[in-house]
Amino acid sequence: MINREWHLLSRPVGWPKPEDFALVEAEVPTPGEGQILVRNKYLSVDPYMRGRMSAAKSYVAPFELGKVMQGGAVGEVVESRAEGIAAGDHVLHFLGWREYAVVDAKNAVKVGPTAVPALKVESGHVPLSAYLGVLGMTGLTAYAGLLRTASFKEGDAVFVSGAAGAVGSQVGQIAKLKGASRVIGSAGSDEKVKLLVDEYGFDAAFNYKNGPVSEQLRAAAPDGIDVYFDNVGGDHLEAAIGSLNRDGRIAVCGMISVYNNTEAAPGPRNLARLIQTRGRIEGFLVGDHYDLQPQFVQEVAPWVASGALKYRETVVEGVENTLEAFLGVLRGDNIGKMVVKL
């Protein structure tokens, strides 16, 4: 049996290029004691992976040159040499960018209705791909960033950048479900703006390509904002500081606008305003908040299964198209979570 897997050949400078990668054929590995062999069904591609393609020191080790890359994946166990997991079970793990993976059982999490009792909602159905997005790492990112890092409270006005993405769309909806007074989102197309308002229930949204972000935000939130969930950085962060109310909070999740810059991006020019507003900016990583996972699943899974919390996926088919799917995330091609179906 042949296993196709993506290798990083060289570290991209600026935008990643196809020649920086290779799709390699290898033998399907054999699991050892305490391991399972998983046939991946869905792979996750996410903006943070761009950082791992660099050799720069960061919060996670860079991808190794000439070796298979990693990322979230969910699949079916085809062989198990570990207690508690059997062939036919479905698991979430972190050895994506390939068709088959040998995973240490301690690093795999069983998923599905039998593994997550909170999903037993009448007539509710959650597909496996949801565990890479709305009920996976991206969902927990939204939950932890909004509720813990940004200290959201009922009545807050919330602004979310990259709001049509997997994380941003969930941030806005959780804020609404928990009693936000107003939720505003920014996105990169009129289609996405319409989606935010009509389907996800945002109170207002704007296309950041249609004019200065600061002006559009002031028009959408004339009374200011209490929370900004930052996925973009750059002019969005500066605009949010300009609209921040007294004791406002900014949770920095990502800064996709600068990921492919070859020179340092200028910082916000209005940081001094934080003195007036007593505002707070705090960065966070989802890996520091996995203690919230049980609470997150217990609260959010019923919303998902019942349809109270809506989500979209952009699905690209075939392991051979994984790189193009990843580049699509950097371009903003996706609506909701980008996943690759194998």
Disulfide bonds with the S-S distance in Angstrom:
none
